[in-house]
Amino acid sequence: LHRLIRRQRQMCIRDRISSSQRTAVVNAFAQTVNNCGYSAVVYANKDWMNNRMYAGNISCSVWLAQYRSQCTYTGHFSMWQFTDKARVNGISGYVDMSVWKH
């Protein structure tokens, strides 16, 4: 029960910031990662990209999660995670599957 309450509090705090604040946090984190010599990527689903951030202002690559046979997100993204129920020989259970977009 404690974990559930803590998780609900975290979700409430996360929802208290605006889309512009959330976008600024993503960009600040991406800049920090880039300054360390790495490439930053934001991982989000279609709802978050459309409704919880200003996707056009994201300064790093986007790894989009949308579990469908075709991606319907119209914004920019570099990678698309299309399922969490793929199978790979040698691995028991399901795995996520993504494709890289050029």
FIDREN-950866 format. One record per residue: residue in three letters; x, y, z of N, C-alpha, C, CB in turn. Coordinates in Angstrom, 3 decimals, padded with zeros to 6 digits. Glycine has a CB too. Layout:
<recs>
- ala	X	Y	Z	X	Y	Z	X	Y	Z	X	Y	Z
...
</recs>
This chain:
<recs>
- leu	000.831	-001.195	000.000	000.000	000.000	000.000	000.874	001.257	000.000	-000.944	-000.001	001.217
- his	001.971	001.234	000.761	002.872	002.394	000.801	003.401	002.716	-000.595	004.048	002.134	001.766
- arg	003.800	001.676	-001.352	004.316	001.901	-002.704	003.247	002.508	-003.607	004.828	000.587	-003.306
- leu	002.016	002.025	-003.483	000.928	002.548	-004.290	000.689	004.020	-003.990	-000.345	001.746	-004.051
- ile	000.669	004.379	-002.723	000.465	005.773	-002.335	001.617	006.636	-002.848	000.338	005.900	-000.799
- arg	002.833	006.150	-002.675	003.995	006.904	-003.148	003.937	007.090	-004.662	005.300	006.190	-002.749
- arg	003.531	006.045	-005.381	003.426	006.121	-006.845	002.353	007.140	-007.235	003.094	004.722	-007.450
- gln	001.223	007.153	-006.540	000.165	008.112	-006.847	000.641	009.536	-006.588	-001.092	007.811	-006.018
- arg	001.400	009.741	-005.534	001.956	011.071	-005.259	002.904	011.499	-006.360	002.683	011.086	-003.911
- gln	003.758	010.578	-006.814	004.691	010.891	-007.891	003.932	011.273	-009.150	005.621	009.701	-008.168
- met	002.857	010.557	-009.454	002.068	010.859	-010.645	001.419	012.228	-010.522	001.000	009.784	-010.872
- cys	000.929	012.575	-009.343	000.313	013.883	-009.136	001.326	015.003	-009.317	-000.312	013.963	-007.746
- ile	002.506	014.820	-008.780	003.557	015.831	-008.919	003.927	015.985	-010.386	004.806	015.455	-008.082
- arg	004.068	014.878	-011.086	004.442	014.915	-012.500	003.377	015.648	-013.310	004.644	013.486	-013.049
- asp	002.110	015.507	-012.940	001.034	016.151	-013.681	000.838	017.610	-013.297	-000.245	015.402	-013.467
- arg	001.528	018.099	-012.290	001.392	019.493	-011.876	002.201	020.456	-012.729	001.801	019.637	-010.446
- ile	003.122	019.951	-013.501	003.906	020.864	-014.337	003.243	020.974	-015.710	005.387	020.373	-014.473
- ser	003.447	022.089	-016.339	002.829	022.350	-017.641	003.617	021.645	-018.756	002.755	023.878	-017.912
- ser	003.019	021.612	-019.920	003.701	021.030	-021.084	004.984	021.787	-021.395	002.775	021.036	-022.313
- ser	004.951	023.103	-021.255	006.172	023.875	-021.535	007.248	023.592	-020.491	005.860	025.386	-021.573
- gln	006.868	023.450	-019.219	007.845	023.104	-018.185	008.420	021.713	-018.431	007.200	023.173	-016.787
- arg	007.555	020.774	-018.785	008.007	019.410	-019.045	008.967	019.400	-020.229	006.805	018.474	-019.312
- thr	008.656	020.152	-021.279	009.535	020.240	-022.445	010.882	020.838	-022.060	008.880	021.079	-023.553
- ala	010.855	021.864	-021.217	012.099	022.493	-020.759	012.946	021.514	-019.952	011.790	023.738	-019.914
- val	012.315	020.695	-019.130	013.047	019.693	-018.342	013.699	018.675	-019.275	012.098	018.978	-017.336
- val	012.944	018.198	-020.266	013.504	017.245	-021.236	014.704	017.866	-021.952	012.424	016.813	-022.270
- asn	014.553	019.099	-022.393	015.645	019.753	-023.123	016.862	020.007	-022.238	015.162	021.068	-023.715
- ala	016.644	020.371	-020.985	017.765	020.578	-020.056	018.510	019.263	-019.821	017.258	021.157	-018.707
- phe	017.764	018.191	-019.631	018.384	016.883	-019.447	019.159	016.490	-020.706	017.316	015.815	-019.110
- ala	018.551	016.683	-021.879	019.212	016.334	-023.134	020.505	017.127	-023.303	018.274	016.587	-024.324
- gln	020.495	018.397	-022.955	021.697	019.218	-023.064	022.799	018.714	-022.132	021.369	020.680	-022.750
- thr	022.415	018.322	-020.926	023.378	017.774	-019.969	024.005	016.495	-020.514	022.698	017.498	-018.614
- val	023.179	015.623	-021.070	023.680	014.373	-021.651	024.605	014.679	-022.827	022.504	013.468	-022.109
- asn	024.166	015.586	-023.698	024.988	015.956	-024.859	026.325	016.568	-024.436	024.227	016.942	-025.753
- asn	026.314	017.388	-023.394	027.546	018.002	-022.884	028.544	016.965	-022.369	027.213	018.984	-021.772
- cys	028.050	015.790	-022.021	028.918	014.714	-021.542	029.406	013.837	-022.692	028.182	013.858	-020.510
- gly	029.061	014.217	-023.916	029.548	013.476	-025.073	028.647	012.355	-025.546	030.863	012.919	-024.767
- tyr	027.440	012.300	-025.051	026.488	011.261	-025.442	025.328	011.894	-026.212	025.964	010.490	-024.193
- ser	024.552	011.055	-026.869	023.359	011.518	-027.573	022.124	011.188	-026.741	023.261	010.875	-028.986
- ala	021.330	012.189	-026.466	020.123	012.003	-025.663	018.954	011.582	-026.541	019.777	013.290	-024.903
- val	018.075	010.782	-025.953	016.846	010.349	-026.600	015.737	010.426	-025.567	016.980	008.904	-027.190
- val	014.601	010.989	-025.955	013.448	010.974	-025.067	012.539	009.827	-025.509	012.686	012.354	-025.087
- tyr	012.086	009.039	-024.539	011.184	007.909	-024.801	009.809	008.302	-024.287	011.694	006.576	-024.116
- ala	008.816	008.290	-025.171	007.460	008.673	-024.773	006.459	008.037	-025.721	007.296	010.217	-024.761
- asn	005.231	007.896	-025.237	004.185	007.391	-026.120	003.520	008.541	-026.866	003.140	006.595	-025.321
- lys	002.629	008.200	-027.779	001.988	009.203	-028.625	001.206	010.226	-027.804	001.062	008.526	-029.625
- asp	000.508	009.777	-026.781	-000.263	010.703	-025.947	000.639	011.747	-025.299	-001.030	009.936	-024.868
- trp	001.771	011.300	-024.754	002.690	012.251	-024.122	003.250	013.232	-025.140	003.834	011.509	-023.426
- met	003.595	012.748	-026.311	004.155	013.638	-027.325	003.120	014.654	-027.800	004.678	012.826	-028.513
- asn	001.872	014.238	-027.908	000.823	015.140	-028.398	000.230	016.040	-027.324	-000.273	014.340	-029.018
- asn	000.176	015.576	-026.079	-000.606	016.278	-025.063	000.154	016.726	-023.821	-001.704	015.418	-024.643
- arg	001.334	016.217	-023.591	002.034	016.538	-022.351	003.377	017.221	-022.555	002.236	015.297	-021.563
- met	003.776	017.372	-023.805	005.006	018.093	-024.144	004.750	018.852	-025.438	006.237	017.115	-024.287
- tyr	005.596	019.826	-025.716	005.576	020.491	-027.010	006.583	019.765	-027.891	005.909	022.030	-026.888
- ala	006.093	018.755	-028.585	006.966	017.846	-029.326	007.844	018.577	-030.334	006.137	016.800	-030.038
- gly	007.336	019.613	-030.956	008.115	020.350	-031.935	009.291	021.097	-031.343	007.240	021.305	-032.646
- asn	009.293	021.254	-030.027	010.377	021.963	-029.348	011.361	021.032	-028.651	009.805	022.920	-028.344
- ile	011.194	019.739	-028.777	012.117	018.783	-028.160	013.439	018.840	-028.917	011.525	017.328	-028.167
- ser	014.530	019.002	-028.187	015.844	019.225	-028.808	016.664	017.958	-029.012	016.632	020.178	-027.973
- cys	016.053	016.806	-028.818	016.803	015.565	-028.993	015.953	014.576	-029.795	017.209	014.957	-027.612
- ser	016.528	013.431	-030.073	015.800	012.387	-030.796	014.641	011.871	-029.957	016.742	011.229	-031.174
- val	013.619	011.370	-030.628	012.434	010.822	-029.963	012.326	009.338	-030.283	011.142	011.576	-030.403
- trp	012.151	008.547	-029.248	011.850	007.126	-029.372	010.389	007.007	-028.989	012.794	006.210	-028.461
- leu	009.541	006.770	-029.963	008.095	006.785	-029.793	007.562	005.387	-029.524	007.421	007.376	-031.024
- ala	006.753	005.254	-028.502	006.066	003.996	-028.210	004.610	004.130	-028.645	006.167	003.631	-026.687
- gln	004.224	003.310	-029.608	002.832	003.236	-030.034	002.613	001.825	-030.556	002.487	004.326	-031.130
- tyr	001.861	001.039	-029.804	001.693	-000.376	-030.117	000.571	-000.557	-031.142	001.391	-001.186	-028.834
- arg	000.970	-000.511	-032.402	000.057	-000.652	-033.535	000.825	-001.266	-034.702	-000.566	000.727	-033.939
- ser	000.082	-001.674	-035.717	000.737	-002.207	-036.919	001.295	-001.090	-037.795	-000.246	-003.058	-037.727
- gln	000.749	000.131	-037.649	001.275	001.305	-038.351	001.324	002.463	-037.370	000.402	001.665	-039.602
- cys	002.351	003.259	-037.495	002.498	004.424	-036.631	001.590	005.547	-037.145	003.987	004.892	-036.574
- thr	000.807	006.127	-036.254	-000.090	007.225	-036.634	000.383	008.568	-036.089	-001.502	006.943	-036.140
- tyr	001.497	008.571	-035.390	002.054	009.823	-034.876	002.611	010.622	-036.047	003.164	009.556	-033.803
- thr	002.259	011.904	-036.128	002.669	012.718	-037.277	003.890	013.591	-036.990	001.522	013.595	-037.713
- gly	004.345	013.620	-035.759	005.527	014.405	-035.417	006.812	013.677	-035.766	005.519	014.749	-033.944
- his	007.932	014.361	-035.483	009.250	013.796	-035.766	009.619	012.744	-034.717	010.318	014.912	-035.806
- phe	010.168	011.631	-035.161	010.709	010.617	-034.253	011.806	009.856	-034.968	009.599	009.647	-033.759
- ser	012.719	009.291	-034.200	013.842	008.541	-034.762	013.651	007.044	-034.668	015.114	008.923	-034.069
- met	012.925	006.604	-033.641	012.699	005.187	-033.441	011.256	004.992	-033.006	013.688	004.600	-032.397
- trp	010.669	003.880	-033.453	009.278	003.563	-033.131	009.220	002.184	-032.488	008.380	003.618	-034.402
- gln	008.755	002.134	-031.254	008.524	000.864	-030.562	007.091	000.464	-030.853	008.792	000.976	-029.006
- phe	006.916	-000.590	-031.636	005.592	-000.939	-032.124	004.921	-002.083	-031.380	005.680	-001.283	-033.549
- thr	005.644	-002.779	-030.519	005.023	-003.845	-029.733	005.839	-004.142	-028.485	004.868	-005.116	-030.576
- asp	005.159	-004.702	-027.511	005.833	-005.224	-026.323	005.585	-006.730	-026.217	005.341	-004.493	-025.039
- lys	005.135	-007.323	-027.315	004.800	-008.744	-027.326	005.500	-009.505	-028.453	003.303	-008.916	-027.451
- ala	006.686	-009.076	-028.826	007.456	-009.772	-029.856	008.137	-011.001	-029.255	008.506	-008.824	-030.491
- arg	008.503	-011.900	-030.110	009.222	-013.102	-029.704	010.572	-013.137	-030.397	008.407	-014.376	-030.030
- val	011.596	-013.561	-029.662	012.952	-013.694	-030.197	013.482	-015.066	-029.782	013.895	-012.535	-029.682
- asn	014.010	-015.801	-030.746	014.570	-017.118	-030.443	015.627	-016.992	-029.351	015.177	-017.764	-031.713
- gly	015.560	-017.870	-028.375	016.530	-017.895	-027.292	016.125	-017.081	-026.080	017.831	-017.409	-027.787
- ile	015.045	-016.320	-026.193	014.552	-015.524	-025.070	013.154	-016.011	-024.726	014.550	-013.993	-025.406
- ser	012.967	-016.404	-023.475	011.636	-016.843	-023.072	010.793	-015.616	-022.722	011.714	-017.828	-021.865
- gly	009.556	-015.639	-023.123	008.655	-014.523	-022.862	008.703	-013.488	-023.972	008.996	-013.874	-021.539
- tyr	007.935	-012.445	-023.767	007.836	-011.374	-024.763	008.982	-010.372	-024.628	006.493	-010.650	-024.629
- val	009.278	-009.703	-025.734	010.252	-008.621	-025.740	009.642	-007.429	-026.484	011.600	-009.075	-026.402
- asp	010.162	-006.241	-026.215	009.775	-005.062	-026.975	010.449	-005.125	-028.344	010.159	-003.751	-026.218
- met	009.805	-004.558	-029.347	010.390	-004.513	-030.674	010.237	-003.091	-031.228	009.719	-005.564	-031.616
- ser	011.339	-002.566	-031.736	011.372	-001.207	-032.272	012.042	-001.211	-033.628	012.104	-000.250	-031.313
- val	011.772	-000.159	-034.397	012.461	000.047	-035.677	013.069	001.435	-035.674	011.487	-000.132	-036.890
- trp	014.235	001.548	-036.300	014.939	002.827	-036.427	014.482	003.485	-037.711	016.494	002.638	-036.414
- lys	014.136	004.744	-037.651	013.688	005.489	-038.818	014.789	006.456	-039.230	012.359	006.246	-038.527
- his	015.107	006.497	-040.493	016.150	007.419	-040.982	015.531	008.700	-041.440	016.958	006.796	-042.124
</recs>
